[in-house]
Amino acid sequence: MEDFKDRLRLGEFEASTPDSLNVPGTFVGVGVDDSWNLKKFKKKFRITVVQLEGREMEFDMIGIDCSLVNTLRRVLLSNVPSMAIEKVYMYNNTSVIQDEVLSHRLGLIPLKADARLFEFPSKTDELSGTDSLMFELKIKCTRSPSASRSGEGVDPDALYVNHSVYSKHLSWIPVDEQQRTLYTAKQVGPIDPDILIAKMRPGHEIDCKLVAVKGIGSDHAKFSPVCTAYYRLLPEVRLTAPVQGEDAELLKTCFSPGVIEIDEDGRAKVVDARYDSCSRNVFRHEHLKDKILMTKKKDHFIFSVESVGALRPDELVVEGLNFLIAKCDYFLLEEVGHLMQ
């Protein structure tokens, strides 16, 4: 019963025992108490950090429903704020990139600025050090003085100066004196200095000012603080019969590297099913498909987060959970207020 209720079984052409069986009270009729209560949830639920390195994080959420895991994913994508360029004041642009395309490219450059230190922009156009950052991009391409006049050579680096415009060419301009004392260019500037913005040739010039504000991903994807945020169920692979010799070698090739290994006796064994891609290639072989059982644990989620870089991925997860808590508190207060009327 537990396997039937808690696991998704992968067949050759289908996946059986869907999530609808996880609805509390589904198995009451057969004498199984699967009702939901907070005490049971607290005892079963846990979070385990598997990997935290640089901008990437992988952690397990165990004993939780898919709807709540997906809620966290959506919050990370759409509701955790970040800073991004919102307005571009174009004074001169003689490059081959149109003003609107150039402005769009500038808006997608991720910034280091911590959005928690800023307020959401006011409805007025007046800039403030508490809700805005200003940058300047002023660059002109010229021919290198050391370049051959005969035109020999095709290397742009040798022929031209400033022919490639990168994010490192953005200069931060403090909005007020308070901002000048609180931050430095390294703290609020572009995360990566080598993001290519445009290509130019002698005579081309770009002169513009940029204003960055605080926003959320549901308004525009440029405000999303994560590159990716996704989850998958924990795969499980079990051998239902011994497999050895050439069949063991063949079985090993049917799974992702590291899932199946061969022991000293030449028999196949499951080493680590966690990173199996669940391709189900084993079902292509008639003599092997009945010797393997592939399942996924329906309450064990492998959650992966890759940060854009302004905040660490673990900080983003905490911010997402804080947003959910605040939203729940808001609806509880609304419900209490409604009942008191």
N, C-alpha and C positions, 0 to 999 in steps of 0.2 A: 504493500500500500504506500509506504513512504517513497519508494522509487517511482511509483506511478504518479504520485502527487507532486513530488519535489523535483523531478527531472524531466527534461525534454529529450525524447529519444529520437535520434537521427536515423531515418531509414534511407533506402536507396533513392527514393523519389519524393519523400515527404518527411515532415517532422511531426511526431505524435505527442499527445498530452500537452495541449496548449496552455497558455497562461490563465484561461478562464477557470481552470480547476483550482487556482490559487485564491479565488474569492472566498472570504471567510464564511463558514457555514455550509460549504459545498458537500462535505462528507458527513454531516450530522446524521443523515438518514441511515448510514451504515455503521453508526456507533463510534465515529471518530470525532473528537472534540477539536475542531480547527477554528473555533471562534477567535476573534482578535481581542486582545486586551493589552494595555500598556505595560503591565508587569512582564508579560511573556515576551513582548517586543524588546524591552530593555535587556532582558537576559540573553536574547539570541543575537541582537544586532551588535555588530562591531565593524570598525574600520581599521585596516592594516595597510600601512604604507610599504609598498614593495620596492619602489625606486623613486628617488628624488635627486636629480642631477641636472644642474643648469636650469634650462627653461622647461624641462620635461619632468612629468610626475606620473607614476602609476600606483594606484592603490586599489584595494579590494573593499567592497561594501557587501557585507554578509548579513543575511537575515532581514532583508528589506524588499519591498515590492518594487516592481519595475517602474510604476508610475512616479514614485518618489525619486528614483535615480534619474529618470528622464527629466523631471522637474529641475534637478540640480544642473543637468546638462544645458537645458534651455536658459536657465538663469545666467550661467557662465557666458553663454553666447550673446544674450540680449539685455541683461539687466545690471551687470557689474560695470560701472563707468570707467572710462579712460579719457585721456586727452588726445585730441586730433585736430589737424588744421581744418578750419571751417570756412574762413574767408580769405580770398586772395585779391589783393589790390595790384593790378597789373599796370605798370607804368610804361614798360617797353618790352616787347617780345618780337624779335626778328628771326627767331629760330624756325625750323620747319614744323614744329609742334604748335597746333592751334591753342589759343588762350584757354579754352574750356577743357581741352584734353590735358594741357599742362597743369591746370588747377586741380583736376581730378587726380593726377599722379601725385601731386604734392600732398593732397589730403590723405592719401593712403600710406604716407611715411609714418611709421610708428615712432612715438616720442617717449623719452624716459620719464617725463614728468609724472609724479604720483598724483593721480586724480583725487585721492583722499584729502589732499592739502588744498584743494580748490573747490569753489562753489559752482553750481550750475549757472550758465550765463543769464544775465538779466534781460528783460525785454527791450531795453534801450540799447543803442549802438555805442554808448560810451564805454571805453575800455577801463577795466579795473585790474589791479594787481592780484585781487582775490579770485578772479574768474577767467582771466585771459593771459595768454602768452603771445608775444610778438616775435617774429623772425623776419629776416631780410635775405633775399637772394639777389645778388647783384654780381654778374659775371659776364665777361666778354671774351670771345675767342679771337686770338691773333695768330699770325704766322710766327713760328719760332725764329729768332734772329740767327740761330746757328743752322737753320735748315738750308739745304742746297737750293740755289736759285734756278738750277737747271730742271728741277722737278724730279730728280732721281730719288728713288726710295718711295715706299708706300706705307711706311709705319707712321700712323697719325701722331703717336707720341713724340716722334722726332720732328715732324713737320709743323705741328700746331701746339699752342698753349691754351689750356682750358677748353679743349675740344670735347671733353666729357664732363657733364655736370652731375655731381654726386651729392648725396645728402650732407656730406661734410662741408659743403659750401654754404649751407644755411647758417646765418649768424643770428644769435639770440640778441634781442633788444629789450631790456627791462622796461616794463610799462611804467613803473614808478620807483621811487627810492626804496620803498619797503621790499619790493621784489628783488631789487639789486642786492640788498643785504641778506635776504633769505636764501637765494638760490645762486647757482653758478651755471654756466653754459653746459657743463658736462652733466648736470643733474636734470636738465629739462630739454636738452637737445635730442636729435635723432638717436635711436638706439644703435643702429648700424651706420657707420660712416660711408660705406661703399654702395649704397643703394643708387642705382643709375636713374637719373631724372630725364636727361636729354643728351643728344649728340649735336654738336655745333661745328661750324667751319668759320674761317676768318670773315669778320663782318657781322656774324650773328651775336646777339646780345640778349640777355634776360635781366630785367630789373623789376622786382616786385616785393611787396610786403605781405606777410602772412600772419593771420591771427588764429591761434589754437584755443579751443574751449573744451569744457567737460561735456561728455555726452554718453549715450548708451547705444548698444548695438541694435536695439529695436528701431532706433531712428535712422541709423546708417551703419553698414558693416564696418566702416573705418573705425568706429568707436568700440568694436568688440575687442576685449583684452586678450583673447585666446586665438591661436592659430587653429587648433583643433581641440575639441572636447567630445569624447565619445566613450561608449561602454560596450562590453560584450559579456555574454554568459561564460562562466568557467567551463571549459571542455573537460570531459572525462572519457578515457579510453580504457576498456577492459578486454582482456583476452578470455574467451570462453572455452578455448581448447588450446592445447600446446601447438606451437608453430616452430619448426626448426628447419635447418638446412637451407636449401635454395628458397623455400617458401618464406623463411624468416628474412632473408635478404630482400625478397620482393616486397614483403610486408613493410619493411623499413622504408622503402622508397615511396610507399603510398602515403606517408605522413610527413609533416614538417620536420626539419632537422632537429634531432634531440628528443623527439617524442618516443620513438622505438629504437632500442639498441639490441645488440646480440650479446648474450652472456658467454661464458667460457665453454659451455656445452653446446654452443651453436643454436640455442633457443632464443626466440624473440621475447623481449620483456618491455613493459611500459615504464619509461624513466620519468618523463615530464610531459604530461598532456596539456599543460597550461597554455603553451604557445602553438598548439595545433590550429591550423587554418580551417579545419573541418571541411576539407575538399571532398571527402568521401570517395577518393580514388580507389579505395579498397573494394568497393562494390563492383568494380569492373572485372574483378577476378572471381569466378564462380566458386573456386575451391577455397577462397579465403573469407568471403563475405559473411559466412556463418560462424566464423571463429573470432569475430570481433564485435564488441558492443560499444557504440558511440552515443554518449549522452551529454547533456548540458545541465548544470545545476541551476534551477530557476530562481534561487534566491541568493546566488553568489555572482556578483558583478565585478568585472575587471574594468576599472575606470581610468582612462588616460587623458591627461591634460597637457597641452603644450602652450606656454605663455608667449605672447608677443614680445615680452621683455621688460615692460614697465614694472610689473610686480612678479614675484616668484609664483610658480603654480600653486604652492601650498597656501600662499596668501590669497590667491584668487578663490580657491575653494572655501576658505574661511569667510571671505567677503560674500560669496554666493550663499553660504549657509546663514550668514547674518541677515541678508536680504530676505530670505525665506522666513526667518524668525520674525522680522519686522512686519512682513506681510501677514503672517498668521496672527500676530498681536493686533494688527489693524482690524482684521475681520472679526476677531473675538470682541473687540471693543464695539464694533458696529452691531454685532449680535446682541451684546448686553444692552446697548442703547436702545435697540429695537424692542427688546423684551420689557424695558422699563417704561416705554411709552404707553 
